[in-house]
Amino acid sequence: MKKFLVLLLVGVMLLSLACCTETPSDPTSDVPSDTSTDSSQNTSSNEVEADPVPNLVIANDQLQERVVIYDLDQYQPGDTLDDLEYWSKKTTHAAGVKYRTNTVFGDVIIVAGTRSQIIKYPSGDEVWGTGNPGDNPHSIEILPSGNIVIASSTGGTVRLFRTAALLEGGKSKANTYKDYKLKGAHGVLWDPEYGVLWAVGDDQLVAYSISGSGADEELVPMSDMGCRVSGGHDLSADYTDTRYLYLTGSDVYRFDKETDTLTTTFPQSSKLQGKSVKGFSNNPNGNFFKVIATGGKGTSWEKFWKESWLTDTILYYERKVNHGTPFLKEIKLTSKKSAFYKTRAFYGEYQ
């Protein structure tokens, strides 16, 4: 445990709209070859040139009621996820989870669950928590101010908590909130480049600007930014290019913020597509992480946990290059004691 924690800390230190739908051909093959790629689909002025980062993944295990972090760089053929665990924290029916660095609270893990929390990392100490996150919370984000936003699907709300009051000596007021309606709200994501909060619901991707500051912040819906979607679920940044967002719904989509274009076809998309994708993200290395709901279908924990939205498997797509052509190697990592709902790259920057 201590050895793994040291490795993780070293890794962390290294980290210093109506719209049209396009369907171009897939510009990169999933199979190694000498075939050239369509450079117009693979490059943009916003591409991130980053040093390699540790391939860490964070997931919410609803069977054991915990948030857990795995180091996939430790993976050896034949390993299970249970062999890779080195950090976990008890939670209460967590649905959404993110790791954020350089916030007003320092390095934190934020959890959307029946008890939603800001947890200091790596100590595990709770900075803030609420038992009133909304009806069926699915996703969480911490704004630059330290305020928290939670997307709750059944209630159809994006709920803004004024946790910035903690910094003003007003802890008793830190659970005050305001709701903003969004049908089937499932995902929230802060975008530092555009200075907006993205949120996805059942049938739309919307953006909110921020007015006011601290405990007086408000969300302001922006009518000129957004897109129609189908069954919006997870929402994540593209850590290899700030121009794009990824979201899941009836399929896996990439959203182009510059052209307001939503598409299911993007580099390596044929390898990454799928139905019932509950969690989807990448990291600056170009590796992807995904979970697909398979609950009650012969999994190792079926006799304990049969909810259809869960899985015992995290899919890890490792970026490889063969003769100059990138492709993704799929690695299926299973657990004999966990049931996951979402997973996300353990990378703390917003974008």
SERO-4910 file (N, C-alpha, C, O; in steps of 0.05 Angstrom, whole numbers):
BEGIN
 pado doro    nc1    nc2    nc3   cac1   cac2   cac3    cc1    cc2    cc3    oc1    oc2    oc3
  Met    A     16    -24      0      0      0      0     17     25      0     13     43    -16
  Lys    A     37     27     18     54     50     20     70     53     -5     74     75    -15
  Lys    A     80     31    -16     96     32    -40     80     43    -63     89     60    -78
  Phe    A     55     33    -65     38     42    -87     32     72    -84     32     86   -104
  Leu    A     27     81    -59     20    109    -54     44    127    -62     40    148    -73
  Val    A     68    118    -56     92    134    -64     93    136    -94     99    157   -105
  Leu    A     88    113   -107     89    114   -137     69    133   -148     74    148   -167
  Leu    A     45    134   -135     24    152   -145     31    181   -140     27    197   -158
  Leu    A     43    187   -117     50    214   -111     72    224   -130     71    247   -138
  Val    A     90    206   -137    111    213   -157     97    219   -184    104    238   -198
  Gly    A     77    203   -191     63    207   -216     48    233   -216     48    248   -236
  Val    A     36    240   -193     21    265   -191     40    289   -194     32    309   -207
  Met    A     63    287   -183     82    310   -185     90    315   -214     98    337   -221
  Leu    A     88    294   -231     95    297   -259     74    312   -275     79    321   -297
  Leu    A     51    314   -263     30    329   -277     33    358   -270     15    366   -255
  Ser    A     47    374   -276     53    400   -263     26    417   -261     27    439   -251
  Leu    A   -538    490   -565   -525    491   -588   -542    475   -607   -536    451   -605
  Ala    A   -563    481   -627   -569    462   -649   -545    459   -665   -530    478   -670
  Cys    A   -539    435   -674   -515    430   -688   -519    410   -711   -539    396   -711
  Cys    A   -499    408   -729   -501    389   -750   -486    364   -742   -470    365   -723
  Thr    A   -491    342   -756   -477    317   -750   -463    309   -775   -474    307   -797
  Glu    A   -437    303   -773   -421    296   -796   -413    267   -794   -411    256   -771
  Thr    A   -409    253   -816   -402    225   -816   -380    220   -837   -384    205   -856
  Pro    A   -356    232   -833   -334    227   -851   -323    199   -846   -329    186   -826
  Ser    A   -306    190   -865   -294    164   -861   -275    164   -838   -263    185   -832
  Asp    A   -271    142   -825   -253    139   -802   -225    144   -811   -215    128   -827
  Pro    A   -211    165   -801   -185    172   -811   -162    154   -802   -140    156   -813
  Thr    A   -166    138   -782   -144    120   -773   -154     92   -771   -176     87   -761
  Ser    A   -138     74   -779   -146     45   -777   -141     34   -749   -124     43   -735
  Asp    A   -158     15   -742   -155      2   -716   -135    -21   -719   -127    -33   -699
  Val    A   -126    -27   -743   -108    -49   -748    -81    -38   -757    -81    -22   -775
  Pro    A    -59    -46   -745    -33    -36   -754    -29    -39   -784    -34    -61   -795
  Ser    A    -19    -19   -797    -14    -20   -826      4      4   -833     11     20   -816
  Asp    A     11      5   -859     27     27   -869      9     49   -881     19     68   -892
  Thr    A    -17     45   -879    -35     64   -892    -33     92   -878    -33     93   -854
  Ser    A    -31    113   -894    -29    140   -883    -56    149   -872    -77    138   -880
  Thr    A    -55    168   -854    -80    178   -842    -87    205   -853    -71    218   -866
  Asp    A   -112    212   -849   -123    238   -857   -114    259   -837   -125    261   -816
  Ser    A    -93    275   -844    -82    294   -825   -102    315   -817    -99    326   -795
  Ser    A   -121    321   -834   -141    342   -826   -158    333   -803   -169    350   -789
  Gln    A   -160    307   -799   -176    297   -776   -159    293   -751   -170    289   -730
  Asn    A   -133    293   -754   -115    285   -732   -100    309   -720    -87    305   -699
  Thr    A   -101    332   -732    -86    354   -722   -104    379   -720   -123    382   -735
  Ser    A    -97    396   -701   -110    422   -699    -92    440   -683    -72    431   -671
  Ser    A    -97    466   -683    -81    485   -668    -82    481   -639    -66    492   -624
  Asn    A   -101    465   -629   -105    461   -601    -93    435   -590    -97    429   -567
  Glu    A    -80    420   -607    -69    395   -598    -49    399   -575    -33    418   -576
  Val    A    -50    382   -555    -33    384   -532     -8    367   -536    -10    343   -540
  Glu    A     15    380   -534     40    366   -534     49    362   -505     60    380   -493
  Ala    A     44    338   -495     49    334   -466     68    311   -462     70    292   -478
  Asp    A     84    313   -440    101    291   -432     83    268   -423     60    273   -414
  Pro    A     92    243   -426     76    220   -416     69    223   -387     85    233   -371
  Val    A     45    215   -381     35    215   -353     30    187   -344     27    169   -361
  Pro    A     29    182   -318     22    155   -308     -6    147   -318    -24    163   -319
  Asn    A     -9    122   -326    -34    112   -335    -51    102   -311    -53     78   -307
  Leu    A    -62    121   -297    -78    115   -274   -108    118   -281   -115    135   -298
  Val    A   -124    102   -268   -153    104   -273   -168    104   -246   -160     89   -228
  Ile    A   -189    120   -244   -205    121   -220   -233    111   -228   -243    117   -249
  Ala    A   -245     96   -210   -271     84   -215   -288     83   -190   -277     83   -168
  Asn    A   -314     83   -193   -331     80   -169   -342     51   -169   -355     42   -188
  Asp    A   -336     38   -147   -344     10   -143   -369     10   -125   -367     15   -101
  Gln    A   -392      5   -137   -417      7   -122   -422    -18   -106   -439    -18    -88
  Leu    A   -408    -40   -111   -412    -64    -95   -398    -60    -68   -410    -67    -47
  Gln    A   -374    -50    -68   -359    -46    -43   -363    -18    -32   -351    -11    -11
  Glu    A   -379     -1    -45   -384     26    -36   -357     41    -32   -351     48     -9
  Arg    A   -343     45    -53   -317     58    -51   -309     70    -78   -319     63    -99
  Val    A   -291     90    -76   -277    100    -99   -249     86    -99   -237     84    -78
  Val    A   -240     77   -122   -215     61   -123   -198     71   -146   -208     78   -167
  Ile    A   -172     71   -142   -153     80   -162   -135     56   -169   -125     42   -151
  Tyr    A   -130     52   -195   -113     30   -204    -90     42   -221    -93     62   -235
  Asp    A    -67     30   -219    -44     37   -235    -41     17   -258    -31     -5   -254
  Leu    A    -50     25   -281    -49      6   -304    -21      2   -315    -17    -16   -331
  Asp    A     -2     19   -307     25     15   -316     37    -10   -302     57    -20   -311
  Gln    A     24    -19   -281     34    -43   -267     23    -68   -280     31    -90   -273
  Tyr    A      4    -65   -299     -9    -89   -310     11   -107   -324     28    -99   -339
  Gln    A      7   -133   -318     21   -154   -332      0   -174   -343    -20   -178   -329
  Pro    A      5   -186   -365    -15   -206   -376    -23   -226   -355     -6   -238   -341
  Gly    A    -49   -230   -352    -59   -248   -332    -68   -234   -307    -82   -247   -290
  Asp    A    -61   -209   -303    -69   -194   -279    -99   -188   -280   -111   -185   -302
  Thr    A   -111   -186   -257   -138   -175   -254   -136   -147   -242   -114   -139   -232
  Leu    A   -158   -133   -241   -158   -107   -228   -151   -109   -198   -139    -92   -187
  Asp    A   -159   -131   -187   -154   -135   -158   -124   -137   -152   -116   -131   -129
  Asp    A   -108   -143   -172    -79   -144   -168    -67   -116   -168    -44   -112   -159
  Leu    A    -82    -96   -179    -71    -70   -185    -79    -49   -165    -68    -27   -165
  Glu    A    -98    -54   -147   -109    -34   -129    -87    -24   -110    -72    -40    -99
  Tyr    A    -86      3   -106    -68     13    -85    -79     37    -71    -66     48    -53
  Trp    A   -103     47    -78   -115     69    -62   -146     66    -64   -156     61    -86
  Ser    A   -160     69    -42   -189     69    -43   -200     85    -19   -186     90      0
  Lys    A   -224     93    -22   -238    109     -2   -267    102     -2   -280    100    -23
  Lys    A   -278     97     22   -306     90     25   -324    113     16   -318    136     23
  Thr    A   -345    107      1   -364    127     -8   -392    115     -4   -395     92      5
  Thr    A   -412    131    -11   -440    122     -8   -453    122    -35   -462    143    -45
  His    A   -456     99    -47   -469     95    -73   -460    116    -93   -477    131   -104
  Ala    A   -434    117    -98   -423    137   -116   -430    131   -145   -430    108   -154
  Ala    A   -437    152   -160   -443    149   -189   -422    163   -206   -412    152   -225
  Gly    A   -415    188   -199   -396    203   -214   -371    209   -197   -374    213   -172
  Val    A   -348    209   -209   -323    214   -194   -303    227   -213   -300    220   -236
  Lys    A   -288    247   -202   -266    260   -217   -243    266   -197   -247    268   -173
  Tyr    A   -219    268   -209   -196    278   -194   -189    305   -205   -188    309   -229
  Arg    A   -185    325   -187   -178    352   -195   -154    362   -180   -152    358   -155
  Thr    A   -135    375   -194   -112    386   -182   -113    417   -183   -128    428   -199
  Asn    A    -98    429   -165    -95    459   -166   -121    473   -162   -125    495   -172
  Thr    A   -139    462   -147   -164    476   -140   -159    492   -115   -138    491   -103
  Val    A   -179    508   -107   -176    523    -82   -174    506    -58   -164    515    -37
  Phe    A   -182    480    -60   -179    462    -38   -155    444    -41   -151    425    -25
  Gly    A   -138    449    -61   -115    431    -66   -123    408    -83   -143    409    -98
  Asp    A   -108    386    -82   -114    362    -98   -137    347    -84   -136    340    -61
  Val    A   -158    343   -100   -183    331    -89   -195    311   -107   -191    312   -132
  Ile    A   -210    292    -95   -227    274   -110   -256    284   -103   -263    287    -80
  Ile    A   -272    288   -124   -299    297   -120   -318    274   -128   -314    261   -149
  Val    A   -338    269   -112   -355    246   -114   -384    254   -114   -393    269    -97
  Ala    A   -399    245   -134   -428    248   -135   -441    222   -127   -439    202   -140
  Gly    A   -455    223   -104   -468    199    -94   -491    208    -75   -497    232    -73
  Thr    A   -503    189    -61   -524    196    -42   -512    214    -21   -526    231    -10
  Arg    A   -486    211    -14   -471    231     -1   -450    241    -20   -432    225    -27
  Ser    A   -452    266    -29   -432    277    -48   -411    291    -33   -416    304    -12
  Gln    A   -386    290    -42   -363    298    -26   -341    312    -42   -338    307    -66
  Ile    A   -326    328    -28   -299    336    -36   -280    323    -17   -281    327      8
  Ile    A   -262    306    -27   -243    290    -11   -215    298    -17   -207    298    -41
  Lys    A   -199    306      3   -171    312     -1   -156    287    -10   -161    265     -1
  Tyr    A   -138    292    -30   -122    270    -39    -93    276    -34    -84    298    -40
  Pro    A    -77    257    -22    -84    229    -18    -94    222     10    -99    198     16
  Ser    A    -98    241     28   -105    235     56   -132    222     59   -136    206     77
  Gly    A   -151    228     41   -177    217     43   -196    233     62   -218    225     66
  Asp    A   -186    255     72   -202    271     90   -224    286     75   -219    296     53
  Glu    A   -248    287     86   -270    301     73   -268    331     79   -266    339    102
  Val    A   -269    347     58   -268    376     60   -297    387     61   -302    406     76
  Trp    A   -314    374     46   -342    383     44   -359    359     37   -350    341     23
  Gly    A   -384    359     46   -402    338     38   -431    347     41   -437    365     57
  Thr    A   -449    333     27   -477    338     29   -493    313     25   -485    296      8
  Gly    A   -514    310     40   -533    288     35   -557    296     19   -576    281     17
  Asn    A   -555    319      7   -577    330     -9   -567    339    -37   -569    362    -44
  Pro    A   -556    320    -52   -544    327    -78   -564    330   -101   -557    339   -123
  Gly    A   -589    322    -96   -609    321   -117   -619    293   -120   -609    274   -107
  Asp    A   -638    289   -137   -651    263   -141   -636    247   -162   -637    253   -186
  Asn    A   -621    226   -153   -605    208   -170   -581    223   -182   -580    226   -207
  Pro    A   -562    232   -166   -539    246   -176   -521    228   -193   -517    205   -187
  His    A   -512    239   -215   -496    224   -235   -468    235   -240   -450    219   -247
  Ser    A   -464    261   -237   -438    272   -244   -433    297   -226   -452    309   -215
  Ile    A   -408    304   -224   -400    326   -206   -376    341   -219   -360    329   -233
  Glu    A   -375    367   -213   -352    383   -222   -346    404   -200   -365    414   -187
  Ile    A   -321    411   -198   -313    433   -180   -305    457   -197   -288    454   -215
  Leu    A   -317    480   -193   -311    504   -208   -285    516   -198   -277    510   -176
  Pro    A   -273    534   -214   -248    547   -204   -252    561   -177   -232    564   -163
  Ser    A   -276    570   -171   -281    583   -146   -281    564   -122   -279    573    -99
  Gly    A   -283    538   -127   -287    518   -106   -316    510   -103   -321    491    -88
  Asn    A   -334    524   -116   -362    515   -115   -366    489   -130   -351    482   -148
  Ile    A   -386    474   -122   -392    448   -133   -417    448   -149   -437    461   -142
  Val    A   -416    433   -172   -440    429   -189   -445    400   -191   -427    384   -196
  Ile    A   -471    392   -186   -479    364   -188   -502    361   -207   -521    375   -206
  Ala    A   -499    342   -226   -520    336   -245   -536    312   -234   -525    291   -229
  Ser    A   -563    316   -231   -580    295   -221   -601    288   -241   -616    306   -250
  Ser    A   -602    263   -249   -618    255   -273   -648    255   -268   -664    266   -283
  Thr    A   -657    241   -247   -685    238   -242   -698    265   -235   -720    271   -244
  Gly    A   -684    281   -220   -694    308   -214   -691    327   -237   -705    348   -237
  Gly    A   -675    320   -257   -671    338   -279   -659    365   -272   -668    385   -281
  Thr    A   -638    364   -255   -627    389   -245   -596    389   -247   -583    369   -245
  Val    A   -586    413   -252   -558    419   -248   -558    437   -223   -568    459   -223
  Arg    A   -546    426   -201   -548    439   -175   -521    452   -168   -500    438   -167
  Leu    A   -521    478   -163   -497    493   -156   -496    497   -126   -513    511   -114
  Phe    A   -476    486   -113   -471    490    -84   -450    511    -80   -430    512    -94
  Arg    A   -455    530    -61   -437    552    -56   -416    544    -36   -414    556    -14
  Thr    A   -400    524    -42   -380    515    -24   -357    535    -20   -341    533     -2
  Ala    A   -356    555    -38   -336    576    -35   -339    590     -8   -321    603      2
  Ala    A   -363    588      4   -367    600     30   -348    589     51   -343    602     72
  Leu    A   -338    564     47   -319    552     65   -294    570     68   -282    572     89
  Leu    A   -287    582     46   -263    599     46   -268    626     59   -249    641     64
  Glu    A   -293    633     63   -300    659     74   -309    656    103   -321    675    114
  Gly    A   -302    634    116   -310    630    143   -340    625    147   -350    629    169
  Gly    A   -354    617    126   -382    613    128   -391    584    124   -408    579    108
  Lys    A   -378    566    138   -382    538    134   -412    530    137   -421    512    124
  Ser    A   -426    544    154   -455    538    158   -471    543    133   -493    532    130
  Lys    A   -460    559    115   -475    566     91   -466    549     67   -475    553     44
  Ala    A   -447    531     71   -435    517     49   -452    496     36   -445    485     15
  Asn    A   -476    491     47   -495    472     34   -518    487     21   -538    474     13
  Thr    A   -517    513     18   -538    527      4   -534    522    -26   -511    520    -35
  Tyr    A   -555    521    -41   -553    515    -69   -575    527    -86   -595    537    -75
  Lys    A   -571    527   -112   -592    536   -131   -593    515   -153   -573    506   -162
  Asp    A   -618    509   -162   -622    489   -183   -627    502   -210   -639    523   -212
  Tyr    A   -617    489   -230   -621    497   -258   -632    473   -273   -620    451   -272
  Lys    A   -654    475   -286   -668    453   -298   -653    443   -323   -646    459   -341
  Leu    A   -650    417   -325   -639    404   -349   -650    375   -349   -642    359   -332
  Lys    A   -667    369   -367   -680    343   -368   -659    320   -369   -641    320   -387
  Gly    A   -661    302   -350   -644    278   -350   -614    285   -346   -597    271   -356
  Ala    A   -608    306   -330   -580    315   -327   -562    292   -318   -567    279   -298
  His    A   -541    287   -334   -523    265   -328   -494    272   -326   -479    259   -312
  Gly    A   -485    293   -339   -456    300   -339   -451    330   -337   -466    346   -348
  Val    A   -430    337   -322   -422    365   -320   -391    366   -323   -377    348   -313
  Leu    A   -381    387   -336   -352    389   -341   -345    419   -345   -356    433   -361
  Trp    A   -325    428   -329   -316    455   -332   -296    457   -355   -278    440   -358
  Asp    A   -298    478   -371   -281    483   -394   -266    509   -390   -278    531   -393
  Pro    A   -240    508   -382   -225    532   -376   -219    549   -401   -215    573   -399
  Glu    A   -218    536   -424   -212    550   -449   -234    569   -457   -230    592   -465
  Tyr    A   -259    559   -455   -282    575   -462   -295    589   -438   -311    607   -441
  Gly    A   -286    581   -414   -297    593   -390   -326    587   -385   -341    604   -376
  Val    A   -334    562   -392   -362    554   -389   -363    527   -375   -344    511   -375
  Leu    A   -386    521   -364   -393    495   -353   -410    481   -374   -432    490   -380
  Trp    A   -400    458   -384   -417    441   -402   -433    422   -385   -425    412   -365
  Ala    A   -458    417   -394   -475    398   -381   -490    383   -403   -499    394   -423
  Val    A   -494    357   -398   -508    340   -418   -532    327   -404   -530    317   -382
  Gly    A   -555    327   -418   -579    314   -408   -589    294   -428   -575    284   -446
  Asp    A   -615    287   -426   -627    267   -443   -625    274   -473   -620    256   -489
  Asp    A   -628    299   -479   -630    306   -508   -614    331   -515   -618    342   -537
  Gln    A   -597    341   -498   -582    365   -506   -556    368   -490   -554    359   -467
  Leu    A   -537    379   -504   -512    388   -491   -513    418   -490   -517    432   -510
  Val    A   -510    430   -466   -513    458   -462   -489    470   -448   -473    455   -436
  Ala    A   -485    496   -449   -463    510   -436   -475    531   -418   -494    545   -425
  Tyr    A   -462    535   -395   -469    556   -377   -444    574   -372   -422    564   -368
  Ser    A   -448    600   -373   -427    619   -364   -431    624   -335   -451    616   -323
  Ile    A   -411    637   -323   -412    642   -294   -415    672   -290   -400    688   -301
  Ser    A   -434    680   -273   -435    708   -264   -431    709   -234   -436    690   -220
  Gly    A   -422    732   -224   -417    735   -196   -391    720   -188   -376    710   -205
  Ser    A   -386    718   -162   -362    705   -152   -367    694   -125   -386    701   -111
  Gly    A   -350    674   -117   -352    663    -90   -380    652    -84   -391    637   -100
  Ala    A   -390    659    -61   -416    649    -53   -439    662    -69   -462    654    -65
  Asp    A   -433    681    -86   -454    695   -102   -454    685   -131   -467    697   -148
  Glu    A   -439    664   -137   -438    655   -165   -465    645   -174   -481    634   -158
  Glu    A   -471    649   -200   -495    639   -213   -487    626   -240   -467    634   -251
  Leu    A   -503    607   -249   -500    596   -276   -519    610   -295   -542    615   -288
  Val    A   -508    617   -318   -524    631   -338   -525    615   -364   -504    612   -377
  Pro    A   -548    603   -371   -550    587   -396   -542    604   -420   -551    627   -423
  Met    A   -527    591   -438   -518    605   -462   -533    593   -486   -530    569   -492
  Ser    A   -549    609   -499   -566    600   -521   -550    594   -547   -559    580   -564
  Asp    A   -525    605   -548   -510    601   -573   -489    580   -571   -472    577   -589
  Met    A   -489    564   -550   -469    542   -547   -484    517   -538   -498    517   -517
  Gly    A   -482    496   -554   -495    471   -546   -502    455   -571   -494    461   -593
  Cys    A   -517    433   -566   -522    414   -588   -543    395   -579   -546    389   -556
  Arg    A   -559    385   -598   -578    364   -593   -563    337   -591   -545    332   -607
  Val    A   -571    321   -572   -559    294   -569   -581    274   -564   -605    281   -562
  Ser    A   -574    249   -564   -593    228   -558   -584    211   -534   -564    197   -535
  Gly    A   -599    214   -512   -593    199   -488   -566    206   -476   -551    187   -469
  Gly    A   -560    231   -473   -534    240   -462   -528    227   -435   -545    226   -418
  His    A   -503    219   -432   -496    205   -407   -469    216   -395   -470    233   -377
  Asp    A   -447    206   -405   -421    215   -394   -410    238   -411   -416    240   -434
  Leu    A   -393    254   -398   -381    278   -411   -353    281   -402   -348    281   -378
  Ser    A   -334    283   -421   -305    285   -413   -290    302   -433   -299    305   -456
  Ala    A   -268    313   -424   -250    329   -441   -234    310   -459   -228    287   -451
  Asp    A   -226    320   -482   -206    306   -498   -179    317   -490   -172    340   -496
  Tyr    A   -163    300   -476   -138    310   -465   -115    310   -485    -92    317   -478
  Thr    A   -121    304   -510   -101    306   -531   -106    330   -549    -89    338   -565
  Asp    A   -130    342   -546   -137    365   -563   -159    381   -550   -182    371   -547
  Thr    A   -154    406   -541   -173    422   -527   -197    430   -544   -216    441   -533
  Arg    A   -196    425   -569   -218    432   -587   -243    414   -582   -265    422   -589
  Tyr    A   -239    391   -571   -260    371   -571   -269    363   -542   -254    365   -523
  Leu    A   -294    353   -541   -304    339   -518   -314    312   -527   -320    308   -550
  Tyr    A   -314    293   -508   -326    267   -513   -351    265   -496   -352    274   -474
  Leu    A   -372    252   -508   -396    246   -492   -408    220   -502   -404    212   -525
  Thr    A   -422    207   -483   -435    182   -490   -465    185   -488   -475    201   -472
  Gly    A   -479    170   -504   -508    170   -504   -517    145   -518   -511    123   -508
  Ser    A   -532    148   -540   -539    124   -555   -514    113   -569   -515     90   -579
  Asp    A   -492    128   -569   -467    119   -580   -445    136   -566   -451    150   -547
  Val    A   -420    134   -576   -398    150   -566   -394    173   -586   -391    167   -610
  Tyr    A   -394    197   -577   -392    221   -595   -368    238   -588   -358    237   -565
  Arg    A   -358    253   -608   -339    274   -603   -352    300   -612   -363    302   -634
  Phe    A   -350    320   -595   -362    346   -601   -340    366   -607   -321    369   -592
  Asp    A   -342    380   -630   -323    400   -639   -333    427   -629   -353    437   -639
  Lys    A   -319    439   -610   -328    464   -599   -325    487   -618   -339    508   -616
  Glu    A   -307    485   -638   -303    507   -657   -324    508   -679   -331    529   -689
  Thr    A   -334    484   -686   -354    483   -708   -382    475   -699   -400    472   -716
  Asp    A   -386    470   -673   -411    460   -663   -420    435   -678   -443    432   -685
  Thr    A   -401    417   -681   -406    392   -696   -404    368   -677   -385    365   -662
  Leu    A   -424    351   -678   -425    327   -663   -422    303   -682   -437    302   -702
  Thr    A   -404    285   -676   -400    263   -695   -393    237   -679   -382    238   -657
  Thr    A   -400    215   -691   -393    189   -680   -368    177   -694   -359    155   -688
  Thr    A   -357    192   -713   -334    183   -728   -311    202   -722   -312    226   -729
  Phe    A   -290    191   -711   -266    206   -704   -243    186   -702   -248    162   -704
  Pro    A   -218    195   -700   -196    176   -700   -200    153   -679   -204    158   -656
  Gln    A   -198    129   -689   -201    104   -674   -230     99   -664   -234     83   -647
  Ser    A   -249    114   -676   -276    111   -666   -288     83   -670   -304     74   -653
  Ser    A   -280     69   -691   -291     43   -695   -283     23   -673   -297      4   -668
  Lys    A   -261     29   -660   -252     12   -638   -266     20   -612   -269      4   -594
  Leu    A   -274     46   -610   -284     56   -585   -314     58   -582   -325     62   -560
  Gln    A   -328     54   -604   -357     56   -604   -370     34   -587   -357     13   -581
  Gly    A   -395     38   -579   -409     17   -565   -434     28   -552   -436     52   -547
  Lys    A   -453     11   -547   -478     18   -533   -473     15   -503   -455      1   -494
  Ser    A   -490     28   -487   -490     26   -458   -463     33   -446   -454     21   -426
  Val    A   -449     52   -458   -423     61   -448   -429     81   -425   -439    103   -430
  Lys    A   -422     73   -401   -428     90   -377   -406    109   -370   -411    130   -360
  Gly    A   -381    102   -377   -359    119   -371   -339    118   -394   -333     97   -405
  Phe    A   -328    142   -402   -311    143   -425   -292    167   -422   -301    189   -416
  Ser    A   -266    163   -425   -247    185   -423   -220    177   -436   -216    153   -441
  Asn    A   -203    196   -440   -176    190   -448   -156    205   -430   -165    220   -412
  Asn    A   -130    202   -435   -110    218   -420    -91    229   -441    -92    222   -464
  Pro    A    -72    246   -432    -54    259   -451    -36    239   -467    -25    247   -488
  Asn    A    -34    214   -458    -19    194   -473    -34    184   -497    -22    170   -514
  Gly    A    -60    192   -500    -76    181   -521    -88    154   -515    -99    141   -533
  Asn    A    -87    146   -490    -99    121   -482   -128    127   -473   -134    148   -463
  Phe    A   -146    107   -477   -174    110   -470   -182     90   -449   -170     69   -445
  Phe    A   -203     98   -434   -214     82   -412   -245     82   -416   -257    102   -420
  Lys    A   -257     58   -413   -286     56   -418   -298     34   -401   -285     14   -395
  Val    A   -323     38   -393   -339     17   -380   -365     14   -395   -378     34   -403
  Ile    A   -374    -10   -399   -399    -16   -412   -416    -33   -393   -407    -52   -381
  Ala    A   -441    -24   -389   -458    -38   -370   -464    -67   -379   -472    -72   -401
  Thr    A   -458    -86   -361   -463   -114   -367   -476   -129   -344   -476   -154   -344
  Gly    A   -486   -114   -324   -496   -126   -299   -516   -149   -303   -533   -148   -321
  Gly    A   -513   -169   -286   -532   -191   -287   -529   -211   -310   -547   -227   -315
  Lys    A   -506   -210   -323   -502   -227   -346   -477   -245   -342   -459   -246   -358
  Gly    A   -478   -261   -321   -458   -280   -316   -432   -270   -305   -411   -283   -306
  Thr    A   -432   -246   -293   -408   -235   -282   -401   -249   -256   -418   -263   -244
  Ser    A   -377   -245   -246   -368   -259   -222   -383   -250   -197   -383   -265   -177
  Trp    A   -396   -227   -198   -410   -217   -175   -440   -218   -179   -455   -205   -164
  Glu    A   -450   -234   -199   -478   -234   -205   -496   -241   -182   -517   -229   -178
  Lys    A   -488   -260   -165   -505   -269   -143   -507   -247   -122   -525   -248   -105
  Phe    A   -489   -227   -123   -490   -206   -103   -503   -180   -114   -517   -166   -100
  Trp    A   -500   -175   -140   -506   -149   -151   -515   -152   -180   -499   -158   -197
  Lys    A   -541   -148   -185   -552   -154   -211   -561   -129   -226   -572   -131   -248
  Glu    A   -556   -105   -216   -565    -81   -229   -553    -80   -258   -530    -85   -262
  Ser    A   -570    -73   -277   -562    -74   -305   -542    -53   -312   -528    -56   -333
  Trp    A   -538    -32   -296   -520    -11   -304   -491    -16   -296   -474      1   -301
  Leu    A   -485    -38   -283   -458    -43   -272   -442    -63   -289   -453    -77   -306
  Thr    A   -417    -64   -283   -399    -83   -296   -376    -90   -278   -369    -75   -260
  Asp    A   -363   -113   -283   -339   -120   -268   -314   -116   -284   -292   -125   -277
  Thr    A   -317   -101   -307   -295    -98   -326   -289    -69   -334   -308    -55   -340
  Ile    A   -264    -61   -332   -255    -36   -343   -240    -42   -369   -222    -58   -369
  Leu    A   -247    -28   -390   -233    -31   -416   -212    -10   -419   -218     14   -417
  Tyr    A   -188    -19   -423   -165     -1   -426   -154     -3   -455   -147    -25   -464
  Tyr    A   -154     20   -469   -145     20   -497   -118     34   -497   -116     59   -495
  Glu    A    -97     19   -501    -70     30   -500    -61     38   -529    -63     22   -547
  Arg    A    -53     63   -531    -45     73   -558    -18     61   -566      2     62   -551
  Lys    A    -17     50   -590      7     39   -601     11     51   -629     -7     62   -640
  Val    A     35     48   -639     41     58   -666     56     36   -681     75     25   -671
  Asn    A     46     30   -705     59     10   -722     66     22   -749     48     30   -764
  His    A     91     24   -755    100     37   -780     88     64   -784     80     72   -806
  Gly    A     87     80   -763     77    107   -764     47    110   -762     37    132   -762
  Thr    A     33     88   -760      3     89   -759     -6     82   -731      0     60   -721
  Pro    A    -21     99   -718    -31     93   -691    -53     73   -691    -70     73   -710
  Phe    A    -55     57   -670    -77     39   -666    -80     35   -636    -63     42   -621
  Leu    A   -103     24   -628   -109     19   -600   -109    -11   -594   -122    -26   -608
  Lys    A    -94    -18   -573    -95    -45   -563   -114    -47   -540   -110    -34   -520
  Glu    A   -135    -63   -543   -155    -66   -522   -146    -86   -501   -138   -109   -507
  Ile    A   -147    -78   -475   -141    -95   -453   -165    -96   -434   -174    -75   -425
  Lys    A   -176   -120   -430   -199   -122   -412   -189   -129   -384   -176   -150   -380
  Leu    A   -196   -112   -365   -187   -116   -337   -212   -121   -320   -229   -103   -318
  Thr    A   -213   -144   -308   -237   -151   -292   -230   -153   -262   -207   -154   -254
  Ser    A   -252   -153   -247   -250   -155   -218   -269   -177   -208   -290   -180   -219
  Lys    A   -260   -192   -188   -278   -212   -176   -293   -202   -152   -308   -216   -139
  Lys    A   -288   -176   -145   -301   -166   -121   -312   -138   -124   -319   -125   -104
  Ser    A   -314   -128   -148   -323   -101   -152   -344    -99   -174   -345   -116   -192
  Ala    A   -361    -79   -172   -382    -73   -193   -380    -43   -199   -387    -27   -182
  Phe    A   -371    -36   -223   -366     -9   -230   -389      3   -246   -403    -10   -261
  Tyr    A   -393     29   -241   -412     44   -257   -398     63   -277   -405     63   -301
  Lys    A   -379     79   -267   -364     97   -285   -335     94   -279   -326     84   -258
  Thr    A   -319    102   -298   -290    103   -295   -280    128   -309   -293    139   -327
  Arg    A   -257    137   -301   -245    161   -313   -215    161   -310   -205    151   -291
  Ala    A   -201    172   -330   -172    175   -328   -166    191   -303   -178    212   -298
  Phe    A   -147    181   -287   -139    195   -263   -119    217   -271    -94    214   -269
  Tyr    A   -130    239   -281   -114    262   -291   -128    287   -282   -152    290   -288
  Gly    A   -114    304   -267   -128    325   -252   -134    351   -266   -150    367   -255
  Glu    A   -122    356   -289   -127    381   -303   -155    381   -315   -166    360   -322
  Tyr    A   -166    405   -318   -193    407   -330   -192    400   -359   -210    387   -370
  Gln    A   -170    408   -373   -169    403   -402   -140    403   -411   -134    400   -435
***
